[in-house]
Amino acid sequence: MTRQARGFDATLPPAARPLAMLRTSDVALHFRAAVDSGAGAAGAHCIHELWMRGEFAANIEAALAALWQRAAASIPEWLPMRYIDWLPRLYEVALSFSAKRRGRCNVYLVLLDYEDRTRGPYGVYVGISQYPPAQRFDQHKAGIRAAGSVLRRGLEVLTGPTLHLQNIARAEGLRIETQLADALRDAGLLVEGGH
Protein backbone atom coordinates (compact mmCIF):
# COMPACT_ATOMS: atom_id res chain seq x y z
CA MET A 1 0.00 0.00 0.00
CA THR A 2 1.04 3.57 -0.55
CA ARG A 3 1.58 6.05 2.28
CA GLN A 4 -1.61 7.89 1.29
CA ALA A 5 -3.71 4.73 1.57
CA ARG A 6 -2.40 3.92 5.05
CA GLY A 7 -3.21 7.39 6.36
CA PHE A 8 -6.77 7.61 5.09
CA ASP A 9 -9.63 8.41 7.50
CA ALA A 10 -12.41 5.82 7.07
CA THR A 11 -14.78 7.82 9.28
CA LEU A 12 -15.24 10.51 6.63
CA PRO A 13 -18.53 10.66 4.74
CA PRO A 14 -18.51 9.08 1.27
CA ALA A 15 -18.88 12.43 -0.50
CA ALA A 16 -15.46 13.43 0.88
CA ARG A 17 -13.90 10.73 -1.33
CA PRO A 18 -10.75 10.35 0.79
CA LEU A 19 -9.20 7.99 -1.80
CA ALA A 20 -9.78 10.24 -4.81
CA MET A 21 -6.09 11.08 -5.20
CA LEU A 22 -4.95 7.44 -5.26
CA ARG A 23 -4.33 5.43 -8.39
CA THR A 24 -6.96 2.78 -9.08
CA SER A 25 -4.40 0.04 -8.46
CA ASP A 26 -3.68 1.51 -5.01
CA VAL A 27 -7.40 1.65 -4.19
CA ALA A 28 -7.64 -2.04 -5.17
CA LEU A 29 -4.68 -2.91 -2.90
CA HIS A 30 -6.24 -1.01 -0.04
CA PHE A 31 -9.53 -2.83 -0.63
CA ARG A 32 -7.86 -6.23 -0.43
CA ALA A 33 -6.23 -5.22 2.87
CA ALA A 34 -9.57 -3.98 4.22
CA VAL A 35 -11.31 -7.26 3.32
CA ASP A 36 -8.48 -9.33 4.80
CA SER A 37 -8.68 -7.41 8.08
CA GLY A 38 -12.50 -7.15 8.16
CA ALA A 39 -12.38 -3.34 8.06
CA GLY A 40 -15.86 -2.55 6.71
CA ALA A 41 -15.58 1.25 6.66
CA ALA A 42 -12.25 1.25 4.83
CA GLY A 43 -13.52 -1.33 2.35
CA ALA A 44 -16.71 0.69 1.82
CA HIS A 45 -14.67 3.77 0.91
CA CYS A 46 -12.65 1.72 -1.57
CA ILE A 47 -15.78 0.36 -3.25
CA HIS A 48 -17.33 3.82 -3.27
CA GLU A 49 -14.26 5.33 -4.91
CA LEU A 50 -14.17 2.67 -7.62
CA TRP A 51 -17.92 3.12 -8.17
CA MET A 52 -17.53 6.88 -8.59
CA ARG A 53 -14.76 6.23 -11.14
CA GLY A 54 -17.10 4.08 -13.24
CA GLU A 55 -15.70 0.64 -12.40
CA PHE A 56 -17.44 -2.26 -14.16
CA ALA A 57 -20.67 -3.46 -12.53
CA ALA A 58 -19.39 -7.02 -12.14
CA ASN A 59 -16.32 -5.77 -10.25
CA ILE A 60 -18.42 -3.62 -7.91
CA GLU A 61 -20.83 -6.50 -7.26
CA ALA A 62 -17.93 -8.87 -6.52
CA ALA A 63 -16.36 -6.32 -4.17
CA LEU A 64 -19.69 -5.77 -2.37
CA ALA A 65 -20.13 -9.54 -1.93
CA ALA A 66 -16.60 -9.96 -0.58
CA LEU A 67 -16.95 -7.07 1.86
CA TRP A 68 -20.37 -8.18 3.11
CA GLN A 69 -19.03 -11.68 3.64
CA ARG A 70 -15.95 -10.59 5.63
CA ALA A 71 -16.98 -7.36 7.37
CA ALA A 72 -20.78 -7.04 7.48
CA ALA A 73 -20.89 -5.77 11.06
CA SER A 74 -18.58 -2.82 10.37
CA ILE A 75 -19.89 -1.66 6.98
CA PRO A 76 -21.32 1.88 7.25
CA GLU A 77 -24.99 2.32 6.41
CA TRP A 78 -24.20 4.63 3.50
CA LEU A 79 -22.83 1.81 1.30
CA PRO A 80 -25.60 0.35 -0.91
CA MET A 81 -26.03 -3.40 -0.80
CA ARG A 82 -26.33 -3.75 -4.59
CA TYR A 83 -24.92 -2.18 -7.73
CA ILE A 84 -26.79 0.86 -9.05
CA ASP A 85 -25.38 2.21 -12.31
CA TRP A 86 -26.55 5.77 -11.67
CA LEU A 87 -25.16 6.13 -8.13
CA PRO A 88 -22.44 8.63 -9.22
CA ARG A 89 -25.15 10.78 -10.87
CA LEU A 90 -27.25 10.58 -7.70
CA TYR A 91 -24.34 11.88 -5.63
CA GLU A 92 -23.59 14.65 -8.13
CA VAL A 93 -27.18 15.90 -8.10
CA ALA A 94 -27.73 15.54 -4.34
CA LEU A 95 -24.47 17.29 -3.49
CA SER A 96 -25.60 20.34 -5.47
CA PHE A 97 -28.13 21.05 -2.68
CA SER A 98 -27.36 22.47 0.74
CA ALA A 99 -29.19 23.83 3.75
CA LYS A 100 -28.12 26.78 5.83
CA ARG A 101 -30.31 26.30 8.89
CA ARG A 102 -30.22 23.39 11.33
CA GLY A 103 -33.40 21.71 12.43
CA ARG A 104 -35.11 18.36 12.95
CA CYS A 105 -35.83 17.26 9.37
CA ASN A 106 -33.99 14.78 7.20
CA VAL A 107 -34.11 14.45 3.43
CA TYR A 108 -33.84 10.79 2.46
CA LEU A 109 -33.70 8.55 -0.60
CA VAL A 110 -35.03 5.03 -1.02
CA LEU A 111 -33.98 2.65 -3.77
CA LEU A 112 -37.07 1.28 -5.55
CA ASP A 113 -37.35 -2.00 -7.43
CA TYR A 114 -38.62 -1.32 -10.95
CA GLU A 115 -37.45 -4.58 -12.47
CA ASP A 116 -40.84 -4.85 -14.16
CA ARG A 117 -40.53 -1.47 -15.89
CA THR A 118 -38.80 -0.73 -19.17
CA ARG A 119 -36.78 2.13 -17.63
CA GLY A 120 -35.63 -0.07 -14.71
CA PRO A 121 -34.37 -1.91 -12.92
CA TYR A 122 -34.31 0.79 -10.22
CA GLY A 123 -35.92 4.06 -9.28
CA VAL A 124 -35.59 6.36 -6.30
CA TYR A 125 -38.05 7.81 -3.82
CA VAL A 126 -37.32 11.26 -2.36
CA GLY A 127 -38.79 12.06 1.03
CA ILE A 128 -38.46 14.21 4.13
CA SER A 129 -39.06 13.21 7.74
CA GLN A 130 -38.30 14.15 11.31
CA TYR A 131 -37.24 10.52 11.80
CA PRO A 132 -33.81 9.15 10.83
CA PRO A 133 -33.93 7.76 7.26
CA ALA A 134 -33.58 4.09 8.30
CA GLN A 135 -36.40 4.44 10.84
CA ARG A 136 -38.64 6.21 8.30
CA PHE A 137 -37.94 3.42 5.78
CA ASP A 138 -39.01 0.84 8.36
CA GLN A 139 -42.21 2.84 8.92
CA HIS A 140 -42.95 2.86 5.17
CA LYS A 141 -42.42 -0.92 5.00
CA ALA A 142 -44.70 -1.42 8.03
CA GLY A 143 -47.46 0.64 6.39
CA ILE A 144 -47.13 3.60 8.75
CA ARG A 145 -47.86 6.78 6.74
CA ALA A 146 -46.43 4.79 3.87
CA ALA A 147 -45.87 5.91 0.31
CA GLY A 148 -47.22 3.11 -1.86
CA SER A 149 -44.09 3.05 -3.98
CA VAL A 150 -41.86 2.46 -0.94
CA LEU A 151 -44.26 -0.02 0.65
CA ARG A 152 -44.41 -2.14 -2.52
CA ARG A 153 -41.05 -1.49 -4.15
CA GLY A 154 -38.67 -0.15 -1.47
CA LEU A 155 -35.37 -2.07 -1.29
CA GLU A 156 -33.06 0.02 0.89
CA VAL A 157 -32.26 3.53 2.04
CA LEU A 158 -29.57 5.29 -0.01
CA THR A 159 -28.03 7.17 2.89
CA GLY A 160 -24.75 8.43 1.42
CA PRO A 161 -25.95 11.03 -1.09
CA THR A 162 -28.02 12.92 1.51
CA LEU A 163 -25.83 12.71 4.61
CA HIS A 164 -25.30 16.47 4.33
CA LEU A 165 -29.09 17.03 4.29
CA GLN A 166 -29.77 15.64 7.77
CA ASN A 167 -30.97 17.72 10.74
CA ILE A 168 -32.02 20.69 8.65
CA ALA A 169 -34.83 23.24 9.05
CA ARG A 170 -38.22 22.01 7.88
CA ALA A 171 -38.80 24.87 5.41
CA GLU A 172 -35.46 24.19 3.72
CA GLY A 173 -36.09 20.46 3.80
CA LEU A 174 -39.44 20.83 2.04
CA ARG A 175 -37.87 23.03 -0.63
CA ILE A 176 -34.93 20.67 -1.13
CA GLU A 177 -37.18 17.59 -1.26
CA THR A 178 -39.15 19.04 -4.19
CA GLN A 179 -36.16 20.49 -6.01
CA LEU A 180 -34.06 17.35 -5.55
CA ALA A 181 -36.83 15.15 -6.95
CA ASP A 182 -37.15 17.46 -9.97
CA ALA A 183 -33.38 17.55 -10.51
CA LEU A 184 -33.14 13.75 -10.35
CA ARG A 185 -35.97 13.45 -12.90
CA ASP A 186 -34.13 15.93 -15.11
CA ALA A 187 -31.04 13.73 -14.75
CA GLY A 188 -33.01 10.81 -16.21
CA LEU A 189 -33.85 8.83 -13.07
CA LEU A 190 -37.23 7.29 -12.37
CA VAL A 191 -38.36 9.28 -9.32
CA GLU A 192 -41.28 8.97 -6.89
CA GLY A 193 -42.12 11.29 -4.00
CA GLY A 194 -40.70 14.76 -3.72
CA HIS A 195 -44.07 16.33 -2.95
Beta strands, then each sheet from edge to edge (+ up, - down):
strand 1: 102-113
strand 2: 122-129
strand 3: 154-157
strand 4: 168-168
strand 5: 191-193
sheet 1: 3+ 1- 2+ 5+
sheet 2: 3+ 1- 4+
end
